[in-house]
């Protein structure tokens, strides 16, 4: 039996080939993860990845989000979920 890495909402991950630190916002069926992150312009990005293409980044540094940033993330996540 193959060992599977477990992912949970709130885990920090990166794509295997590199890239920004992302937070898992939802664990979906079919081994899919919905991840959110900010780009260099502080825009919120949301994308779905296969579990096999990301890894846990336990060395990530945490930053505090301002209330308006958190609200923007939640709005973007709701919009993404409604459209997919």
trRosetta pair geometry for C-beta under 8 A, 3 or more apart (Angstrom, degrees):
i j d omega theta_ij theta_ji phi_ij phi_ji
5 51 7.1 180 71 168 98 113
5 55 7.8 -44 158 -129 173 62
5 56 7.2 -148 180 -19 131 107
7 11 5.5 -124 -157 40 75 153
7 13 7.2 -5 -129 -60 122 139
7 24 5.8 159 169 -89 112 166
7 27 5.8 160 99 -103 97 116
7 33 5.8 -46 124 -94 158 130
7 51 6.2 -151 -3 -127 137 108
7 54 7.9 56 -96 87 144 121
7 56 7.7 -168 -104 -72 82 94
8 11 5.2 111 59 -32 67 110
8 24 6.9 138 96 81 32 141
8 27 6.7 -51 -126 -39 30 136
9 24 5.6 -132 -122 111 36 98
9 25 6.6 20 -142 -173 91 20
9 26 6.3 13 -100 -95 105 30
9 27 6.2 -108 -51 -13 76 92
10 23 6.5 -20 -142 -170 31 103
10 24 6.5 -36 26 66 23 87
11 23 7.3 154 79 -153 37 58
11 24 4.7 21 53 16 85 123
11 56 6.1 -70 179 -117 119 94
12 21 5.7 -7 -171 -173 112 102
12 22 7.0 149 -156 77 60 41
12 23 5.8 -35 -98 -96 67 65
12 24 7.8 -136 -76 -3 20 80
12 56 7.1 80 79 -160 62 64
12 57 5.0 -76 120 64 99 93
12 58 7.6 147 66 -85 105 29
12 60 4.2 -68 125 10 160 161
13 21 7.8 138 71 -158 29 57
13 22 5.5 -35 69 69 77 94
13 23 7.8 135 22 -107 76 18
13 24 6.2 59 2 -47 120 96
13 33 7.3 26 38 131 160 159
13 35 6.5 -95 61 -112 114 136
13 54 4.3 41 164 167 131 124
13 55 6.3 158 -152 77 86 29
13 56 5.8 -57 -98 -100 77 36
13 57 6.0 143 -128 1 20 91
14 18 6.8 -26 163 -152 122 25
14 19 5.8 163 -165 67 89 81
14 20 7.3 -166 -121 94 89 27
14 21 6.1 -51 -75 -102 94 48
14 22 6.7 139 -93 16 42 89
14 54 6.5 164 83 -152 28 82
14 55 6.2 -21 60 58 77 80
14 57 4.9 69 -11 -50 102 130
15 18 6.5 -17 78 62 91 26
15 19 4.5 37 33 28 110 134
15 22 7.9 59 -32 3 76 131
15 49 6.9 -140 -98 -129 90 150
15 53 5.9 -13 -147 146 81 93
15 54 5.7 -56 -100 -97 41 73
16 53 5.5 -110 4 -169 108 53
16 54 6.6 -130 -35 -95 74 20
16 55 6.0 90 -90 -16 71 104
17 53 8.0 -23 -3 -171 91 93
19 22 7.8 7 116 -27 111 109
20 37 4.8 135 112 164 127 150
20 38 7.6 -143 175 66 149 50
20 39 7.3 -120 -48 -104 161 51
21 37 6.5 159 90 -125 49 121
21 57 5.9 -117 -123 76 93 154
21 60 5.2 121 -142 -126 140 120
22 35 3.9 35 157 172 133 125
22 36 6.5 149 -162 69 85 28
22 37 4.2 -75 -104 -51 73 118
22 54 7.6 -76 58 -136 126 136
23 35 6.6 149 72 -156 35 74
23 36 5.5 -26 62 62 89 83
23 37 6.9 147 12 -76 72 68
24 27 6.5 28 169 -63 128 77
24 33 5.2 -65 -126 -168 106 114
24 34 7.1 97 -162 72 64 54
24 35 5.6 -46 -98 -97 48 76
25 34 5.0 -65 67 107 92 98
25 35 6.5 145 7 -123 86 20
25 36 4.8 57 -37 -10 129 110
25 46 7.0 -42 29 -130 148 105
25 77 5.5 -138 174 -122 150 129
26 33 7.4 158 84 -162 55 50
26 34 4.0 16 52 43 98 121
26 77 7.9 141 -25 -163 114 114
26 81 7.6 108 -30 -93 161 114
27 32 7.9 140 -170 87 46 56
27 33 6.1 -24 -113 -110 58 73
27 34 7.9 -126 -61 22 19 79
28 32 3.9 -30 72 81 116 103
28 33 6.8 -165 19 -83 88 20
28 34 6.0 87 -31 -25 114 94
28 48 6.7 -11 16 -139 149 118
29 32 6.8 15 73 30 37 102
31 50 6.0 28 120 -157 101 75
31 51 4.5 -94 -178 10 89 115
31 52 7.1 30 156 -21 132 87
32 48 5.2 4 -178 -177 115 110
32 49 7.1 150 -156 76 66 33
32 50 6.4 -49 -102 -100 61 44
32 51 7.2 -113 -80 -32 14 80
33 48 6.9 158 79 -153 40 60
33 49 5.2 -22 62 63 94 85
33 50 7.8 51 17 151 85 6
33 51 5.9 105 -23 -84 109 69
33 54 6.5 -73 52 31 146 147
34 46 6.5 6 -179 -174 95 98
34 47 7.6 176 -149 92 57 27
34 48 5.2 -32 -95 -95 66 78
34 77 7.9 105 141 -141 130 94
34 80 7.4 144 -162 123 128 134
34 81 7.9 32 -149 -82 168 86
35 46 7.2 170 86 -148 43 53
35 47 6.0 -20 60 64 88 73
35 48 7.6 146 14 -103 75 27
35 49 6.0 3 3 8 123 115
35 54 7.4 157 -56 -95 150 159
36 44 6.2 -15 -166 -169 107 96
36 45 6.7 156 -153 82 55 53
36 46 5.0 -18 -98 -96 81 78
36 73 6.1 95 159 -154 153 103
36 76 7.2 121 -130 97 125 122
36 77 6.5 -53 -70 -78 141 102
37 44 7.8 150 82 -152 28 54
37 45 5.4 -19 65 59 75 102
38 42 5.3 -13 -170 -137 123 44
38 43 6.8 141 -153 65 67 35
38 44 6.2 -40 -96 -95 68 49
38 45 7.2 157 -105 12 17 87
39 42 7.3 -82 67 -10 61 12
39 43 5.0 -5 37 53 107 91
39 45 5.9 80 -38 -28 97 122
42 69 7.6 -81 -176 -120 112 114
44 72 5.9 180 -25 133 135 101
44 73 5.4 176 -116 -102 142 62
44 76 4.3 -168 102 4 141 170
46 76 5.9 171 -24 142 126 107
46 77 6.2 156 -98 -97 147 60
46 80 4.4 -70 97 -78 151 164
48 84 7.6 171 -30 175 134 160
49 53 5.4 -120 -179 70 108 111
49 54 5.4 83 118 -33 145 120
50 53 5.0 79 67 3 89 104
50 54 7.9 169 85 -1 51 88
51 54 6.7 -80 -155 43 36 95
57 60 4.7 81 115 -47 104 103
65 69 4.3 -130 -171 89 98 121
65 70 4.7 121 116 -58 130 87
65 73 7.3 -31 -161 -8 161 137
66 69 4.7 93 56 5 77 105
66 70 7.2 -147 92 -6 39 87
67 70 5.7 -57 -149 37 33 111
67 71 6.3 33 154 -20 67 105
68 71 5.6 -50 -146 36 34 114
68 72 6.5 40 152 -23 64 103
69 72 5.6 -52 -151 33 33 113
69 73 6.6 36 150 -20 65 102
70 73 5.6 -50 -151 33 34 113
70 74 6.5 32 152 -17 65 105
71 74 5.7 -56 -148 38 33 111
71 75 6.3 33 153 -19 66 106
72 75 5.7 -54 -146 37 31 111
72 76 6.3 30 155 -18 65 106
73 76 5.9 -56 -147 38 29 110
73 77 6.3 28 155 -19 64 108
74 77 5.7 -54 -146 37 30 112
74 78 6.4 32 155 -19 64 105
75 78 5.8 -54 -148 36 31 111
75 79 6.3 29 155 -17 65 107
76 79 5.8 -56 -147 39 30 111
76 80 6.2 32 154 -20 65 108
77 80 5.7 -54 -145 37 30 112
77 81 6.2 29 157 -18 65 108
78 81 5.8 -56 -146 38 28 110
78 82 6.2 28 156 -19 64 109
79 82 5.8 -56 -146 36 29 111
79 83 6.3 14 159 -9 64 113
80 83 6.1 -70 -149 44 26 102
80 84 6.1 -5 164 3 66 119
81 84 6.4 -75 -136 48 24 93
